[in-house]
Amino acid sequence: MPKRFRTGLTLLLLIAFSIPGLLRLTFITDILGILPAGVPEIEALQELRTHFAKAEQVVVLLKHEEEVFEQDATDLAEHLRKTLPKAQVETRSGPEKAPKAIAESLARLWMDADPQEVQRFTNNLSSQEALTQLLQDSRETIELSIDPQATTKAAYDPLGFLNHPALLTLQNNNLSFQSENGQYWLITIGNPDLVADYRLHSQWVEEIRAALDPWMKDGFSYRLTGGPVFSAELGKSMEKDMSGTVAMTCCLVAILFLLIQRNPIHLVFLTSIMALVFLITMGIAGWLFGTLNLVSVGFAAILLGLVIDYGVVIARESQAQESADETRRHLAPSILWAAFTTAAVFAVLILSSFQGVAQLGCLIAIGLGVGSVVCLWIMPWTTEKFPKKTAKSLTTPPFLKAHSSLCLLVLIVAACGCSFALKGLPKINFDLSMIEPETSEAAETLLSIQELFETWSIKNVSLLASGDSPQEIRKRLEATREDAHKMMEDGFLEGVELPLELIPNPEARLANHESWTSVAKKQDEILSVMKEQGFTERGRALTELILKEFAQGPTQLDAMTRVFYQPEGFFSGRVRLKEELSEESFDQVRALNREGVQVTGWDPLQFVLLPMVKSDFYLLSLPATVLLLLALGAVFRCWKDTLLTASILILVLLMINAMSSITGRSWNFLNGMSIPLIVGTGIDYSIHLIFSLRRNQGDLVKVWNGVGKAICFCGLSTAIGFGSLLFASNQLLQSMGLFCCSGVLLTMLMSLLIIPGIWSANQRGRQSSTQ
């Protein structure tokens, strides 16, 4: 088979392999998808969201300039139910929201209550005299009590079913849907049919807006938050970041290439190479991962900025009248070694505990391997068919002499030392808010709700308990509740919400069966006495519903219990701190952790993950350093060249850390990737320079007009790739872009200024000693 047909067939097979992989690739907007696996707090938060948090729920924060009345919220809810048939709209909580539901809950709670408590309660219903006395006491409360809450309770529940211990535990919790100042009202919109796809979330959010906008009257406004709103925002920002950064990188790099290389045909082929590399890498990602997370979307700009370097080096270093095979032979060592060493450094990131960083490192490593092979495959053929024009004159290289290079090294090290002495070492932190888009309606609305509504306060810390049976969960939580109450007595906690009485109790239900069956049989008698004592139909309604439930027996877990307990074996409670959570207070609240009981929540995650960020930061440096030295030794087979390259890398890392200290910018789990990138590009530039110096026998003019200018282009193009991330929609990618862009430019400058002069001086010294 002719060579060109083999080449075409290979190309078609690669495309046929890549397209299906690309088509199965999706984005995931779940923040937990980028965090470490196997962390108890993260696993507990995932379970909490799955079973209790109603992640599919959109929350509307309705505002009026003066006051939002209950009737306003009710009218809006009815409008939404008519406009959005799938929507499950709620505007308030409590028995007045759904009397039948609260009756089911109360019946189930009393059937599972402590048998002694049940006996005391049913004694008041056992005879007409006891029942009459109980009702008279309730009438007295209605007529004489100055407590409106007690009066209302006695009027709607004269028998006292609402005095169940679980409800008494919850009665001090503010579950109101209206803010204290009256200007805000919460409306929740659920959609159980919604699946985990940010495009569908975005569509659902737009449908909600389309339903809300026509209703808004004078003085009213609204904002949205909730899982689908966050998902829609993050998904759109991911698409924008990937398409925007790639487009910006391609355009700027193309302009730069034309300015340096001045060959439009080479640009066309290089652009095609980049598209092919991107397609193959994305195809492999689709087959390997199936999804890209919030962090991995930045890989495209990084990959394009790195891989284009290989094409430019080939274009600059190819010789006139040289065949494609000859070009491959004399450039393959520097190209393949550069790709291997850079890919190896990025591959170390696979060891990161953060899933997002590990995936990003893997993608770039794969892309570099693909890119180097494709560039060596296609670009030499391009330079053979369309050779570059020979320059009329060669420009003088800007390389420093060996003495000046050493002086510059000492000066930079001294300046970095002074910055560390004055400003201190750079800090390492972790803040989940950096992952959110810079402008986020969902985040801003959630913050407002946390400030306005006590139930949503950031002082709340969630507790998740799990077990194989309700009895096991209850037993585990009893000790935790006891510890929490001690903390409240000590003034550390402000409130505890662990209503264990809501957990089903089959043993108690069996013991209480006879008592409640007896009460159910007296249903008509009890209601008749209530009527005789002057209680209206409205005052008897809740009691009548509860007595019917006793007669029928609950067939499923009631709605109130499901707020705290799920039959899959989970219980969710919370504690409220006196002050906002801090690193010190989190250490104290973690004392509530026991076997099967875990403190969790979004705010606690930051204090859990910060030590892991620091550990990753240092732990990954060790294998990367060892791998780097081994790779440099294998590439150069000369300890002086290895030491020279390592010195450049150390110098640049010192400068980046000094910049971090001076500007006050902290390292995080993503911008820490600038370190392997700086190391990787530094190795590339050193390899290209030293191999070129060897090929040209130390002729600095030829080195500058060949590889030197190519490295200038490489540094600028890579910096453009990372610089495009400065326009990304979240701070995490922006910080990575800034650190990487600065690091690459510094690496390029230091490599060009220092390596040729010192290498040439070393070679002259070696030749003199040989002679």
N, C-alpha and C positions, 0 to 999 in steps of 0.2 A: 504493500500500500504506500503511495507517495507520501512524503513527509507532511505536505500541506493538508492532505486529507486526514491524516492522523491528528494533526493539530486541530482541525475543525471539528472532528469527531469528539476529541477530548473536551473541547470547549462546550459542545452541545451537551455532553454527558454531565459536565459540571453544572451547567445551567439547569438541566433536567433534575439533578439532585437537589439543587439549592432552592428552586421555586416552591416545591411542596413544603419544605422546611420553613421558608419565609411565610407562607400562607397560614401555617399553623401557629405562628408566633403571635402572642398577645401580650398586652401590658397588664401588670397587676398594680393596683393603687393602694393596696393595704400596707400601711407603714410597718406592721409586724412582719411582713415578708422580707424586710431587709435586715431585721434584727437577729441576734444569735438564737439558735435552736437549743432546746434542752434547758433553758433558764426557767426555774419554777415560777417566778413572777410573770414572765411572758406567757408561759403555758396557761397559767391561771387567768390572765387577762383575756387570752383567746377563748377559754371556756366561758368566762364571764360574758363576753360579747356574744358568743354563740347562743347561750341559754337564757340570758337575762337582759342584755343591753338593747335589744330590738334595733339591730344595726340597720334594718331597712327603713327605719322611721325618720321622717323629715320633721323638724321642729320649727314652727312659725313663731317668731317673737312679734306679736301685734302691739303696736304703740298708738296712743292717742295723746294729743297735746295737753288734754286736761285729765280725762279718766276713761278707761275702758270698762263698760258695764257688762254684767253677765249676759244681758240680752244681746249686746253687740257680738260677743264671742259665739253665742248660740246661733245667731243669724248667719254669721260667717261659716260656722260648721255645717249648717243645713245647706248653704249655697255650695260648699265644697262637696258634700255628699251627692248633690244633684249633678254637679258638673263632672265630678270624678267618681264614677260608679265603683272603681276598685278601691278607693280610699277608705281607710278605717280612721275616722276623725274623732279625736277626744278633746274636750275643752275643760274637763274638771274631773275630780276623783271623789270617792266616798259613796255612801248609800244613795245620795240623791242622784248620782250619775246613773246607777243601774240597780234599783231596789231588788230585783230578782237575783242579780248576781251577788249582792251583799247578803241576801237571805241564804243563798246556797253556801256562801263562805261561813256564815255564822253557824248554820246547822252542822256543817262538817267539823268546824272547830270544836263545838260543844260535844259532838259525838266522840271526838278523840281527846277530850280534856281529861284532866286528872279525875279519877272516879270519886274521890272525896269531895272535890270542888263541885262535881256534878250532883252528888248526893245533897249537898247543902242547897244548891240551886233548885233542884226538883222538889225538895221539902216544902218550898214556898208555893208549889203548884199542886201539892198532893191533896189538899182539901179546899173547899170553898172558903172557909174562914181564913186560912193562910193566904189564899189568893186575893181575897177582898182586902186584907190588911196591907198586902204588898201594893195593890193598886191605889189604896188610899194614901200610902206614903208617897207614891209617885205624884198623885194629885197635889199633895202638900208641897212637894218640891216645885211643881209648876207654878203654884200660886204664890209661894213665899220666897223662893230662892232668888238671890240677886245675881247669880252666876248664869249668864245667858246660855252657856254651853250645857250646863246641867239641866236647865229648863227645857231646852230643845231635845236633849237626849231622853228626858222623862216623858215628853209629849209624844215622841215617835216610837219609843221603846220602853213602855211602862214596866215590863217584866224584867228588864235588865240584861237582855242578851248581849248588849254592846259592852257589858262589863267583863267580857272574857279577858283573861290575863294577857293574851297576845295583843288585843286592841288597846289595853291599858298601857302596854309597852310602847305602842306606836302613837299614842294620842298626843305626845309632846312634839312629834315631828311635823314640821310645816310642809304639808303636801299640797299647798294651795297652788292653783294655776295662775293666780293674780299676784303681782308684785305688791309690796307693802305700800308704795306710793300710789298705787292704783292706776298708773299710766301704762302698765304692760300686762299682757295676758299671753300665756303659752297655749298653743294649739298643736297637737301632734297628729301627723298624717302617716299612717302605716300602709304598706302595700305588700302583703305576704307573697304575691306572685313575682316580686322583683328578684332577679338573679344577680350574681356577683359579676356584673359587666359595667364598666364605667360609662360606656356609650348609652346603655339602657338607663343608667342612673341619671345621666345628663338629660336624656329625653323626658324622664319622669319629673325631674326638677323643673324643666321648662313647661311641662303640662300644669304643674302646680302654680307656677308664676302666671301662666295664662288664665288660670281660674281665679287667682287672687286679685289680679290687677283690676278687672271690671268692678269688683265689689268695693274697692277702697273708696271711702267717702271722705269728705273734707275733714282734715285733722288726723286722719289715720295713715299709718305707714307700716311697713313690715320688713323683716329680715329673716333669712333662712339659715339653718344649720342642721346637723345630723349626718349620719353615715353616707347616704346618697349624695348629699351636697359636697361633702369632703371628697368623695370618690370622683364626682364629676369634675371638680376643680383640679384635682391631682391628675386625672386622666388627660384633660385638655392641656394642662401645663406640660405633661410628658410629651404629648404629640408636638406641641409647639417647640419645646426645647430640642427634640430630636430633629425635626424638619428645619427649624430655624438655625440651629448651630451648624448643621451639615451644609445648608445652603450658603450661610455666611462664610464658612470656612472655604468651601469650593470657590466662591466668587473671588475672595481676597487672595487665595493661593494662586488662582489662575492669573490674576493681574500681576502678582509678584513673579510668577514663572515667566511671563512675557517680558517683564522688565529685565530679568536676569538672563534668560536663555534666548529670548527673541526668536522663538521658533514655534509658530502656531500649530504646525503639524504634530510636533512633539507634545504640545499641550493637549491636542485632541486625543492622541493615543494614551497619554498619561491619565486624562480624565476617564477614558474607557477602562483603563486598568483599575482606577480607584472604584469605579462603579462595579466592576467584576469582583474585586476583593470584598467590597461591602456586601454584595449579593451572596457570595459564597459564605462569608462569615455569619451573616444573618441567617442563612439557610442552616448552617451547622448549629447555630444557637437555637433555631426552631426545633431541630431534631433532638438536641441535647437537653434543652431546658423547657421549651414550649412557652415560657413566659419571660418577659424582662421586667425587672422591678424598678423602683423609683431611682435607684442609683445607677443602674446599668445603662440607662438612656444616654448617659454621658460618654459611653464608649465610642460612639460613632465619630465624634469630633476628634477624640484622642487618636483613634486608629488612623483616620485620614491624615492627621498631622504627622504621624510617625511613618506610615508606609510611603507617603509621597517622597520622603527623603531618599529611599532606595532608588526610585525612578530618576530623581534629579542627579544623584551621584553617578548613575550609569550614563545619563545623558552628557554630563560634564566630562567624565573620564574616558568615554569611548574615543577611539583614535580613528583618524581618517583612513579610508581603504581597509578598515578592519572588519572581518566577518562577524556575524552574530555569535558564532561559536567561540571565536577568539576573545570577544568582549566578555562573554560569560566566563571563560576560563580565567582571565586575569582579574575579574572583579568579583567572581563568586565568593572567594574566601572572605573578603571584607564585608560583603553584603550579608552572607549567611551567618558569619560569626556575630555581626552586629545584631541581626534579627534574633539569633539564638540567645545571646546574652541578655538582651532587653526583654525577650519573652520569658526567660528564666526568672528574671527579677520580678516581673509581673505575676508569674505563676506562683511565686511565694505567697502572694495575697490569697491564694486558695486556702491557705492555712488560717486565714482570719476567722474569728468567731462570728463576725457579722456576715450574714448571708449575701447582702447586697454587694459588699466589697469583694467577697470571694467570687461571686459571679462576674463582676466587672473585671477582676484580674484574669479570670479564665478566658473571657471573651477577647480581651486585648492580646493575650498570649496566643490564642488561636489565630486572630487576625494578623498578627505580625508574621507568624509562620506562613500563612496563606499569601500575605502581601509580598514577602521576600521571594517566594517561589514564582508567583505570577509576574513580578517585575523582571526577574531574571529570564523568564520565559518569553515575554513579549517585548520589553523595552529594547534589548539588543537588536532584535529584528528591525525595530523602528529606526534605530540610529544607523543601521546598515542601509536600509532602503532610502532613508531621508537624513543623510549625514548633516552634522552641524557645520556652520560656516567657520572657517579658520579665522581666528582673530588677527587683525593687521598688526597689532602691537600688544605686548603683555604688560599688565600694570604691576607696579611695585608692591610687594606684599607688606601688610601692616604689622608683621610679626615683631615682637620685642626681642631684643638681644637677651642672652642668658642672664647677664647681671641685672638688667632692668626687670626681668621676670621674677627673679628672686627677691628684689626690693619690693615689687608689687605684692608678692606673697606675704612677706613680713608685714607690710603696711596694712593689708586687709585683715590679717589675723589679729594685729594689735587693735584695729578699729572694732572688730567684733568683740574682742575681750573687754574693751571700754564700754560698749553698749550693754553687755551682760552685767558688768559691774554697776552701771548706773540704773538700768531698767529691770535687772533680774532675768532669770531664764524664762522662756515662753511657757505659757500655761496650756494645759490640755483640758477640754471640757466636752460635754455632750448635752445638747438641747434639742428635744424633739421638734420644737417649733421651727427649727431651721429647715426641716423637710417640707413644711407647708409652703405654698406659693406666697410670694412677697405680699401680694394683695389678696386676702382671703376673707370673703364675706362669712364663710362658715366659722373660721377661727375667731373673727371679731365678734360675731353674734354669740358664740359659745362663751366667750369671755364676759360679755355683758350679762348673759343668763347666770353665770356663776356668781357675779356680783349682786344680782337682783334677787335671786331665789336661793334660799338656804339649802334646799334639797340638792341643788347642783353645785354647792360651794366647793372651792378647791381645797378647803380644810377637810373634806370628807376623804377617807381612805377605805377602800373596799376590802372585804374579807370573803374568800371563797373556800367553802368546805366541800369535801367529796367523801364518798363512802359507798360500800356495797349494799347498805340497807339504811332506812331512815333511823333505826336505832343507833347504828354506828356513827352516823353524822351527828345526831343529837349528843351522843356521849363525847365525841371529840370537841364539840362546840361548847359544852357546859364549862369545861376548864378555861377555855378561851374567854367566855363571857365573864367568868369570875375574875380573871386577870384584868379584863377591860374595865370592870366596875372599880377595881382597886386603883387603876390608873386615873379613873374619873374622880375618885375620892382624893387622890394625890394632886389633882389640879392639872394633870397633863392632858386629859381628854375632856371634851365638853359634852359629849353625848355618845350613847351606845345603842345601836339598832341591830339586835340579834334576837328576834322573836322566835325562839326555838319551839314555842307552843304551836306554831303553824305547821311543824313537821308532822306528817301523818303518824298515828300511833295505833296500829292494829290491835295491840293488847288492850289498850284503854277502851277502844271502840267495842270490843267484845264484852268487856266488863260493864260498859254503860248501856248496852243494847236494851236490856229489860227496862231500865229507867226511862229511856227516851221513847220506847214503844208505848209505855204506859201514858206518857205525856201526850203523845200523838193521838191516842184513843180518846183523850179528853178535849180534843181540839174545839169541838162545838161548844162544850161547856165553858171552856176558858174564854172564848170570844164572846159568849153570851154575858158572862160576868163583867167583862171589860165594857161591854155596851151599857150594862146596868150602872156601872160606875161613871158613866158620862164620857167615855172615850169615843171619839167620832170614827167614822170609817177610815179616815186618813191616819188617825192615831193607832188603829188596829191593823193597818195594811202590812207593816213589816212583820208583826207577830204572826199574822195569818200565813204569810209566805214561809216563815221559818217552820211553823208547825206542819205545813204541807211537806216540807223537805224532810222533816223527821219521819213522816208517814211513808214517804217514798224511798228514803235513803239515798245518799249521794252516789251517783254512778261514775263520776270522774273527779279529778282534782279541781278544786274551785279556783277562780281567777285570782283572788287575793293571795292564796298560798303560792300560786305560780310566780308571783312577783319575787318571792324569796326562795322557794323550793321547786326543784324540777325532778320528776320521777326518774330521770336518767342517773340520779345520784349526786346532785349538786345543791348547795345552799349558799345564798348570797346575802351578806349583811354588810354593815359598815360601822366605822367609828368616826367621830368628828373631833378634830384637834382644836386646842385653844387658839393656836397660831397656825399660819401657813406652814406646810411641810418644808423641812430643811434637812440637810444631811444628818445633823445630830438627832433631830426628832424622829427621822426615819429609822435610825438605829434603835431607838426606844420602841417604836411601834412594831418593829419586826419581832419583838419579844412575844407578840401574840401568835407567831407561827408555831404550829404543832404538826404532828403527823396528820396529814389530810386537811390541814387548815393553812391557808396561805394569804398573806397580805399582798394586795396588788392594786393596780390602777395606773393611769397614764403618768401622773406626777411621780409616784414611787419609782417608775421605770428609769427615770433620769439618774437617780442615785444608785440604782442597781447596775446600770450600764457604764457609768463613768469609770469605775475600776477596770472594767473589761476593755474600754477604749485605751486606757493607759497601758494595760497588759499587752494588748495587740500592738500598740505603738512600739514598745520595746522588744516584745517577743519576736515579731516579724523581722526586726532589724538584724538579729543574730544570724538566722539562716541566710538572709539576703546578703549579709556581709561575707559570710563564708563562701557562698555560691559565687559572689562577685570576684573574690580573690582567686578562686579556683578557675573561673572562666577566663579571667585576665591572664593567669599563668598559662592556661592552655592556648589562648589566642597568640600571645606575644612570645612565649618561651624565652623571656628575657626579664629578669627581676627589676632592672632599671626602668624599662617601659611600663611594667606593672605598677611600680611605685609612683612613677610620674602621673599615670592615669588616676590612681587612688588619691594622690595629693590634690588633684583638681576637684575630684568629687567631694572630698572632705572640706576643701575651701568653700565650695559652693554651698554645701549644707550649713556651714558656719554662717555664711552670709544670709541664707534664708531664715535661719533661727534668729539672727540679729535683727533682720527686718521685722520678724514676728514680734520680738520684744519691743522694738521702737514704736511700731504702729499699734501695739496692744491687741493684735489679732491672736486668737487662740488656735491651737491645733485641734482638729476633731477627727472622727473616724474616717472621714472621706478626704479632707484636704491633706491628711497624712499620706495619701497616695502620691503626693507630689515628690515624696522622697524616693520611692522606687522609680518614678518617672525621671527625676533628675539623674539618678544613678544610671538608668537605662540609656537616656540620651547622651549622658557624659561618656559612657562606654562606647556608644556608636561613634561620636565625634572623634574620640581618641583613636579608635580602631581605624576609621577612615583616614585620619591624618597620618598616623604612624605607618600604616600600610602604603600610603601614597608617598611618604618620605622615603620609605625603603625602595619602592618601585622607581622613584625618580632620583635615587642616590643623593638625597638631601638637597636637591635643587629647589630652593624656597620659592622662586618665581613660578616654576611649573606647578608646584604644590598649591600655591595661592590661586592661580588662574584655573586650576582644575578642581580639586577637592575643596580648597579653601572657600571659593565662591559657592560651591555646592553646599558646604556646611552653613554658610551665611543664609542661603535660601532655606535649608533644612530648619535652622533655628528659628527663623522668622515664620516659616509656614507652620511649624509645630506650635509656636507661641500664638499664632493666629487661631489655630484649632482650639487651644485652651482659652485664649482671650475671648472667643465667642461664647464661652460658658459664663462670662461676666454678665451676659444679657439673659441668662437662664431665669426661670421664674421662682427659684427658691435659693435661699442663702447658702445651702450646703454645696450646690454645684457652683455657685458664684465664688465661694471661698476656695474651692478646689481649683477653679479656673485661674484665680489670682495667684495662688502659690505656685501652680505649675507653670504658668506663663512667665512669672518672674524667674523661677528656677531654670527654665530652659534657656532664656535669654542670657542669664548669667553664665550658665554652662557653656554656651556657644562662645561668648566673649572670652572667658578664661581659657577655654581650649585653644582658640585661635591665637590669643595673645601670648600664651605661656609655652604650650607644648613644642611648637617648631623650634623656637630659640634654644630651649634647654636640650631638646633631642639632638639638634645639630652640634651644640657644644659638646655633648657627651660623645657623639660619634667622632668628632675631631680629636677629643681626648683619647678615645680608644685607638684611633689610627696612629696617633703620636706614640702611644705606649707600645703598639705593635712594631712600629718602625725602630 
